[in-house]
Amino acid sequence: MSLSGKVALITGGAKNLGAEIALELAPLGANLALHYNSPSSKDEAAKLQKKLAEKFPQCKVRFYQADLTTAAAVDGLFASVLKDFGQVDIVVNTVGKVLKKPIAEISEAEYDSMFAINSKCAFFILQAGAKHVKDGGKIITIVTSLLAAFTGFYTSYAGSKAPVEHFTRGAAKELQGRGISVNAVGPGPMDTPFFYPQESPEAVEFHKSMAMGNRLTEVADIAPIVKFLCTEGRWITGQTIFANGGYTTR
């Protein structure tokens, strides 16, 4: 299914899963508005921009840097994308932050940061998507398979992602009449640089042992699911899809 003429906004789109999703949508003809949070990601954004230009010269690509933990910043991003592209058809939010820590040791500042990045940011991206995504569009948020786990140490992480399921269902019902699908995708622990800093080697091996193939989830496992939701999977809405090789289930 072609996405020619469509505009996909991917938050966290300069590297890791966001970049992989961009590389899945570009061959279908989508134009890409790719956000990244930190100036430290500028070099990776430049590498991705070069790769996209070489492989998919027909695609219009723009990059945007912003901290999206305020409604004003989210609205500013959408305004910039609309100015540059004239429309938004697909929104994929990959923004997230992991914290592994006993609940008794989590500071108020850490709590505020986790909920600002994982929950507040997602809410206002969904809100802006509800306002600006064209009829028949798609809104997808990356959550976590820990939403279906009974475990400790990830209370602030899974807890701050949990509201996104409710945001997703509510937005899906509200936007149903406009033909806009709204879904969440919950990967298992992903083999990216974000995963390893808080995990011991023994914990990494445990996470691997819980999934098929004795391995972590890879970005290449998740990006095609996002592509599917943007194309043939358009009849799916209001769902949280767990894609984790059997790591958790409900």
C-alpha positions as CSV (number, residue, x, y, z in Angstrom):
1,M,0.0,0.0,0.0
2,S,1.5,3.3,-1.1
3,L,1.9,6.3,1.3
4,S,2.8,8.6,-1.6
5,G,1.8,12.2,-0.7
6,K,1.4,11.4,3.0
7,V,3.3,13.1,5.7
8,A,4.6,11.1,8.7
9,L,5.8,12.8,11.8
10,I,8.0,10.6,13.9
11,T,9.1,11.8,17.4
12,G,12.4,10.4,18.4
13,G,12.9,9.8,14.7
14,A,16.6,10.4,14.3
15,K,18.0,7.1,15.7
16,N,17.2,3.6,17.0
17,L,13.5,2.6,16.6
18,G,12.4,6.0,15.2
19,A,15.0,5.9,12.4
20,E,14.1,2.3,11.6
21,I,10.4,3.3,11.3
22,A,11.4,6.2,9.0
23,L,13.3,3.6,6.8
24,E,10.2,1.4,6.7
25,L,7.9,4.3,5.6
26,A,10.2,6.0,3.1
27,P,10.0,3.2,0.5
28,L,6.2,3.6,0.5
29,G,6.6,7.2,-0.6
30,A,5.9,8.9,2.7
31,N,7.4,12.3,3.4
32,L,9.1,12.5,6.7
33,A,9.1,15.0,9.6
34,L,11.6,13.6,12.0
35,H,12.0,15.0,15.5
36,Y,14.8,14.5,18.0
37,N,15.1,15.6,21.6
38,S,18.7,16.5,22.3
39,P,21.3,18.5,20.3
40,S,23.6,15.5,21.0
41,S,21.5,13.5,18.4
42,K,22.3,16.1,15.7
43,D,25.1,14.0,14.1
44,E,22.9,10.9,14.0
45,A,20.1,13.0,12.4
46,A,22.6,14.1,9.7
47,K,23.6,10.5,9.0
48,L,20.0,9.5,8.6
49,Q,19.2,12.4,6.4
50,K,22.1,11.5,4.1
51,K,21.0,7.9,4.0
52,L,17.4,8.8,3.2
53,A,18.5,11.3,0.5
54,E,20.6,8.6,-1.2
55,K,18.1,5.8,-1.0
56,F,14.8,7.7,-1.3
57,P,15.5,11.0,-3.1
58,Q,11.8,11.4,-3.9
59,C,10.9,11.8,-0.2
60,K,10.9,15.2,1.4
61,V,12.6,15.0,4.8
62,R,12.9,17.6,7.5
63,F,14.4,17.4,11.0
64,Y,13.2,19.2,14.2
65,Q,14.9,19.4,17.6
66,A,12.7,20.0,20.7
67,D,12.1,18.9,24.2
68,L,8.4,17.8,24.0
69,T,7.6,17.8,27.7
70,T,5.4,20.9,27.5
71,A,2.2,21.4,25.5
72,A,3.7,24.5,24.0
73,A,6.7,22.6,22.6
74,V,4.4,19.9,21.1
75,D,2.2,22.6,19.5
76,G,5.3,24.3,18.2
77,L,6.5,21.1,16.6
78,F,3.2,20.5,14.9
79,A,3.0,24.1,13.7
80,S,6.5,23.8,12.2
81,V,5.6,20.5,10.4
82,L,2.4,22.0,9.1
83,K,4.2,25.0,7.8
84,D,6.8,22.9,6.0
85,F,4.6,20.1,4.7
86,G,1.1,21.5,4.8
87,Q,-0.4,18.4,6.4
88,V,0.1,15.6,8.9
89,D,-1.3,12.1,8.1
90,I,0.7,9.9,10.4
91,V,2.1,10.5,13.9
92,V,4.4,7.9,15.5
93,N,5.6,8.8,19.0
94,T,8.7,6.8,20.1
95,V,9.7,9.2,22.9
96,G,10.5,7.4,26.2
97,K,12.7,7.1,29.2
98,V,13.6,4.1,31.3
99,L,14.4,4.0,35.0
100,K,15.1,0.8,36.9
101,K,15.1,1.5,40.6
102,P,13.4,0.3,43.8
103,I,10.3,2.4,44.5
104,A,11.7,3.4,47.9
105,E,14.6,5.1,46.2
106,I,12.9,7.1,43.5
107,S,13.1,10.8,44.0
108,E,10.4,13.3,43.3
109,A,12.5,14.8,40.5
110,E,12.9,11.3,38.9
111,Y,9.2,10.7,39.2
112,D,8.4,14.1,37.6
113,S,10.9,13.4,34.8
114,M,9.5,9.9,34.1
115,F,5.9,11.1,33.9
116,A,6.8,14.2,31.9
117,I,8.6,12.2,29.2
118,N,6.5,9.0,29.1
119,S,3.0,10.3,30.0
120,K,2.6,14.0,29.6
121,C,4.5,14.1,26.3
122,A,2.4,11.3,24.9
123,F,-0.8,13.0,26.0
124,F,-0.1,16.2,24.3
125,I,1.2,14.5,21.1
126,L,-2.1,12.6,21.0
127,Q,-4.0,15.8,21.6
128,A,-2.1,17.7,18.8
129,G,-2.7,14.6,16.6
130,A,-6.4,14.8,17.3
131,K,-6.4,18.4,16.2
132,H,-4.2,18.2,13.2
133,V,-4.0,14.7,11.7
134,K,-6.0,14.5,8.5
135,D,-9.1,12.3,8.4
136,G,-8.2,8.7,7.7
137,G,-4.8,9.2,9.4
138,K,-2.9,7.1,11.9
139,I,-1.6,7.9,15.4
140,I,0.8,5.3,17.1
141,T,2.6,5.5,20.4
142,I,5.3,3.2,21.6
143,V,4.8,1.9,25.1
144,T,6.3,-1.2,26.8
145,S,5.5,-4.8,27.3
146,L,6.1,-4.3,31.0
147,L,2.5,-3.1,31.1
148,A,1.7,-6.8,31.2
149,A,4.4,-7.8,33.7
150,F,4.2,-8.5,37.5
151,T,7.7,-7.3,38.5
152,G,9.5,-4.7,40.6
153,F,12.0,-2.0,40.0
154,Y,10.3,-0.6,36.9
155,T,7.4,1.0,38.8
156,S,8.0,4.6,37.5
157,Y,8.7,3.3,33.9
158,A,5.7,1.0,33.4
159,G,3.6,3.3,35.7
160,S,4.3,6.3,33.5
161,K,3.6,4.4,30.3
162,A,0.3,2.9,31.7
163,P,-1.8,6.0,31.2
164,V,-1.0,6.0,27.5
165,E,-3.2,2.9,27.1
166,H,-6.1,4.9,28.4
167,F,-5.2,7.9,26.3
168,T,-5.0,5.7,23.3
169,R,-8.4,4.1,23.8
170,G,-10.1,7.4,24.5
171,A,-8.6,9.1,21.5
172,A,-9.4,6.1,19.3
173,K,-13.1,6.3,20.2
174,E,-13.2,10.1,19.8
175,L,-11.5,10.0,16.4
176,Q,-13.4,6.9,15.1
177,G,-15.8,9.0,13.1
178,R,-13.0,10.6,11.2
179,G,-11.5,7.3,10.3
180,I,-8.3,8.0,12.3
181,S,-6.9,4.9,14.0
182,V,-5.1,5.3,17.3
183,N,-2.9,2.4,18.7
184,A,-0.1,1.7,21.0
185,V,2.7,-0.9,20.5
186,G,4.5,-2.5,23.4
187,P,7.9,-3.9,22.5
188,G,9.9,-6.2,24.8
189,P,13.2,-4.9,26.2
190,M,14.9,-3.6,23.0
191,D,18.5,-4.0,22.0
192,T,19.3,-0.3,21.9
193,P,21.7,1.9,23.8
194,F,18.8,3.0,26.1
195,F,18.4,-0.5,27.5
196,Y,21.8,-1.4,28.9
197,P,22.9,1.4,31.3
198,Q,20.4,0.3,34.0
199,E,20.8,-3.5,33.5
200,S,23.4,-5.9,34.9
201,P,24.8,-8.6,32.6
202,E,22.8,-11.2,34.6
203,A,19.6,-9.1,34.1
204,V,20.3,-8.8,30.4
205,E,20.6,-12.6,30.1
206,F,17.3,-13.0,32.1
207,H,15.5,-10.7,29.7
208,K,16.8,-12.6,26.8
209,S,15.7,-15.9,28.3
210,M,12.1,-14.8,28.5
211,A,11.6,-14.4,24.7
212,M,11.8,-16.6,21.6
213,G,15.3,-17.1,20.3
214,N,16.8,-16.2,23.6
215,R,17.3,-12.6,22.5
216,L,16.1,-9.1,23.1
217,T,13.5,-7.4,20.9
218,E,15.2,-5.6,18.0
219,V,14.1,-2.4,16.3
220,A,13.6,-4.5,13.1
221,D,11.0,-6.5,14.9
222,I,8.9,-3.4,15.7
223,A,9.2,-1.1,12.7
224,P,7.3,-3.4,10.3
225,I,4.4,-3.5,12.8
226,V,4.2,0.2,12.8
227,K,4.3,0.1,9.0
228,F,1.4,-2.4,9.0
229,L,-0.7,-0.2,11.3
230,C,-0.1,2.6,8.8
231,T,-1.2,0.6,5.8
232,E,-3.0,-2.8,5.8
233,G,-3.7,-2.6,9.5
234,R,-5.9,0.5,9.3
235,W,-8.9,-1.5,10.7
236,I,-7.1,-1.9,14.0
237,T,-7.8,0.9,16.5
238,G,-7.8,1.5,20.2
239,Q,-5.4,-1.4,20.8
240,T,-2.2,-2.1,22.7
241,I,-0.2,-4.6,20.6
242,F,2.4,-6.5,22.5
243,A,5.3,-7.4,20.2
244,N,7.9,-9.1,22.4
245,G,8.6,-12.7,21.4
246,G,6.5,-14.1,24.3
247,Y,8.2,-11.9,26.9
248,T,4.9,-11.0,28.5
249,T,1.2,-11.5,27.7
250,R,-2.2,-10.7,29.2
